[in-house]
Amino acid sequence: MAEAIEIVVVGGGVIGTSIAFHLARLGVTNVTLIERGAIAGGASGQSGALVRSHYPDSPEAQVAWAAVPWFEEWAERVGGDCGFRQTGFLQLVHKVDKDLLEKNVARLQAIGVETQLVTAADARRLQPGLAIEDDEYAAYEQRSGYADPVATAQGFAAAAQRLGADIRTGESVRNLIADGTQVTGVVTSSGSLHAGVVILANGSWSAALARTVGVEIPIELVRGQAAIVSRPPTLPGVNGHLAIIDRRSGIYARPSGEHATLVGLSRGSTGTPLTSAEGVTPDRDFPETARAHLARTLPGFSDSTVQSAQAGPLDMTPDRCCVLGKPDGVSGLALAVGMSGSGFKKSPAIGACMAELIVNGKAETAPIDAFRLERFSTGSEIQKFEYLVGDSTDRGSFIH
Ligand SMILES: Cc1cc2nc3c(=O)[nH]c(=O)nc-3n(C[C@H](O)[C@H](O)[C@H](O)COP(=O)(O)OP(=O)(O)OC[C@H]3O[C@@H](n4cnc5c(N)ncnc54)[C@H](O)[C@@H]3O)c2cc1C
């Protein structure tokens, strides 16, 4: 006999756990989350977990900005501690992109993001030791920073459970069950569940599962990786420096504990393409390359050493934006996948939007219509105004 469940969420990363939490918060009493391994065992557990709103397109910026209060008020809203550190965030670009930066800051301000253009002198004051020439500019966000991705997903899962959700780990969804174009449940490694709605939040593994009911999600797998390097004693503590994205050197970075820094490259992979989402490991040359690039932004890292490296699969879509909503042509199915290397910071707002969509018929926390799957077949992909990265003339192919 199949169990009858109101809503099944597939995947226990930051996205699935956030959705389960928000559904339970909105009063859905019969929510079951199914995770084949452990909570945060996929990309979420390996995340750099930067929290910032500087995006080159408004739809992403609106979702990222709507997530900030959740990190700030985590203890009251979710409970416990998600490790959020409000270091502030600095976005640096090549001189040639100064006008684009200025335009982006104005666009972000117009949609409510608290950000400002700062001079090189201001940037040096905000970030001691920063390599920046007198005629360069940066964008600054005071309310941004970073969090602990595992604590975030576990916090959502625990809060969902307290509100009555059933969080099942070590159970795998094998396929979706459909009656014609109506999805009616899932078959798992332990049996089958009937559900009114099935929400896929299983990231790099979602395209294969969606295909079992004829839904095609264009996802390309990319190796996401980050290195942990020792931090100069001049930048001590968990708030030891700002969260930084520097398009000049092609890095993103934030403190990692008291004495180290997490650094990744805007280009993600340094070589080998990813053919499977299983057992993803860092490229051999990645950590030292990332450290050397970081030293261009903060020369104090010239003498630092690599401590470790981490990697996970990124589910990249053609326009590098996520897929949210109910796909056309099938009912009983919703998608929150294709996070394209930047799902962590948006997870509190994506969970809220998906729960609102399911419960109230419309997302209220932020507009999500632009993220519909159908944009790829109707020529309405999300347009971005990207900065140059590193020494290349390419504006499009990077991920962070
Ligand atoms: C190195 C690195 C750095 C990053 N840095 C940042 C950053 O600074 N800021 C940011 O915002 N984002 C960052 N990201 C991206 C961010 O971490 C991801 O976008 C986000 O974690 C995706 O969450 P998710 O829940 O969609 O996917 P996942 O965390 O991958 O979760 C999907 C889950 O589904 C489960 N699953 C799969 N198939 C099944 C099945 N059939 N049945 C049951 N369960 C299943 C998996 O086990 C997995 O736990 C980074 C990612 C990496 C790897």
The ligand as an SDF file (V2000), in Angstrom:
LIG
                    3D

 53 58  0  0  0  0  0  0  0  0999 V2000
   32.8090   24.7950   -4.1170 C   0  0  0  0  0  0  0  0  0  0  0  0
   31.4640   25.4600   -4.1640 C   0  0  0  0  0  0  0  0  0  0  0  0
   31.3750   26.8050   -3.8270 C   0  0  0  0  0  0  0  0  0  0  0  0
   30.1300   27.4510   -3.8560 C   0  0  0  0  0  0  0  0  0  0  0  0
   30.0510   28.7470   -3.4190 N   0  0  0  0  0  0  0  0  0  0  0  0
   28.8360   29.3430   -3.3290 C   0  0  0  0  0  0  0  0  0  0  0  0
   28.7270   30.6410   -2.7560 C   0  0  0  0  0  0  0  0  0  0  0  0
   29.7110   31.2430   -2.3340 O   0  0  0  0  0  0  0  0  0  0  0  0
   27.4880   31.1980   -2.6680 N   0  0  0  0  0  0  0  0  0  0  0  0
   26.3650   30.5610   -3.1560 C   0  0  0  0  0  0  0  0  0  0  0  0
   25.2780   31.1290   -3.0820 O   0  0  0  0  0  0  0  0  0  0  0  0
   26.4560   29.3200   -3.6960 N   0  0  0  0  0  0  0  0  0  0  0  0
   27.6530   28.7100   -3.7860 C   0  0  0  0  0  0  0  0  0  0  0  0
   27.7580   27.4560   -4.3080 N   0  0  0  0  0  0  0  0  0  0  0  0
   26.5700   26.8280   -4.9010 C   0  0  0  0  0  0  0  0  0  0  0  0
   25.6250   26.2950   -3.8410 C   0  0  0  0  0  0  0  0  0  0  0  0
   26.3310   25.6090   -2.8620 O   0  0  0  0  0  0  0  0  0  0  0  0
   24.6130   25.3840   -4.5230 C   0  0  0  0  0  0  0  0  0  0  0  0
   23.9510   26.1130   -5.5600 O   0  0  0  0  0  0  0  0  0  0  0  0
   23.5820   24.8860   -3.5270 C   0  0  0  0  0  0  0  0  0  0  0  0
   24.2050   24.2830   -2.4280 O   0  0  0  0  0  0  0  0  0  0  0  0
   22.6620   23.8970   -4.2290 C   0  0  0  0  0  0  0  0  0  0  0  0
   21.7890   23.3620   -3.2700 O   0  0  0  0  0  0  0  0  0  0  0  0
   20.7500   22.2530   -3.6910 P   0  0  0  0  0  0  0  0  0  0  0  0
   19.9740   21.9470   -2.4510 O   0  0  0  0  0  0  0  0  0  0  0  0
   20.0340   22.6820   -4.9160 O   0  0  0  0  0  0  0  0  0  0  0  0
   21.6300   21.0140   -4.1680 O   0  0  0  0  0  0  0  0  0  0  0  0
   22.4460   19.9280   -3.3240 P   0  0  0  0  0  0  0  0  0  0  0  0
   23.0670   20.5020   -2.1260 O   0  0  0  0  0  0  0  0  0  0  0  0
   23.3450   19.2290   -4.2940 O   0  0  0  0  0  0  0  0  0  0  0  0
   21.3210   18.9620   -2.8120 O   0  0  0  0  0  0  0  0  0  0  0  0
   20.6760   18.0260   -3.6300 C   0  0  0  0  0  0  0  0  0  0  0  0
   20.4410   16.8040   -2.7740 C   0  0  0  0  0  0  0  0  0  0  0  0
   19.6010   15.8980   -3.4640 O   0  0  0  0  0  0  0  0  0  0  0  0
   19.9610   14.6020   -3.0830 C   0  0  0  0  0  0  0  0  0  0  0  0
   19.4400   13.6810   -4.0770 N   0  0  0  0  0  0  0  0  0  0  0  0
   19.8210   13.5690   -5.3760 C   0  0  0  0  0  0  0  0  0  0  0  0
   19.0830   12.6780   -6.0260 N   0  0  0  0  0  0  0  0  0  0  0  0
   18.2140   12.1610   -5.1000 C   0  0  0  0  0  0  0  0  0  0  0  0
   17.2110   11.1720   -5.1740 C   0  0  0  0  0  0  0  0  0  0  0  0
   16.9500   10.5270   -6.3130 N   0  0  0  0  0  0  0  0  0  0  0  0
   16.5140   10.8860   -4.0390 N   0  0  0  0  0  0  0  0  0  0  0  0
   16.7720   11.5470   -2.8850 C   0  0  0  0  0  0  0  0  0  0  0  0
   17.7340   12.5010   -2.7710 N   0  0  0  0  0  0  0  0  0  0  0  0
   18.4300   12.8150   -3.8740 C   0  0  0  0  0  0  0  0  0  0  0  0
   21.4770   14.6460   -3.0230 C   0  0  0  0  0  0  0  0  0  0  0  0
   22.0020   13.6150   -2.2200 O   0  0  0  0  0  0  0  0  0  0  0  0
   21.7130   16.0420   -2.4520 C   0  0  0  0  0  0  0  0  0  0  0  0
   21.9000   16.0200   -1.0410 O   0  0  0  0  0  0  0  0  0  0  0  0
   28.9690   26.7570   -4.2770 C   0  0  0  0  0  0  0  0  0  0  0  0
   29.0650   25.4060   -4.6140 C   0  0  0  0  0  0  0  0  0  0  0  0
   30.2990   24.7510   -4.5560 C   0  0  0  0  0  0  0  0  0  0  0  0
   30.3690   23.2920   -4.8760 C   0  0  0  0  0  0  0  0  0  0  0  0
  1  2  1  0
  2  3  1  0
  2 52  2  0
  3  4  2  0
  4  5  1  0
  4 50  1  0
  5  6  2  0
  6  7  1  0
  6 13  1  0
  7  8  2  0
  7  9  1  0
  9 10  1  0
 10 11  2  0
 10 12  1  0
 12 13  2  0
 13 14  1  0
 14 15  1  0
 14 50  1  0
 15 16  1  0
 16 17  1  0
 16 18  1  0
 18 19  1  0
 18 20  1  0
 20 21  1  0
 20 22  1  0
 22 23  1  0
 23 24  1  0
 24 25  2  0
 24 26  1  0
 24 27  1  0
 27 28  1  0
 28 29  2  0
 28 30  1  0
 28 31  1  0
 31 32  1  0
 32 33  1  0
 33 34  1  0
 33 48  1  0
 34 35  1  0
 35 36  1  0
 35 46  1  0
 36 37  1  0
 36 45  1  0
 37 38  2  0
 38 39  1  0
 39 40  1  0
 39 45  2  0
 40 41  1  0
 40 42  2  0
 42 43  1  0
 43 44  2  0
 44 45  1  0
 46 47  1  0
 46 48  1  0
 48 49  1  0
 50 51  2  0
 51 52  1  0
 52 53  1  0
M  END
$$$$
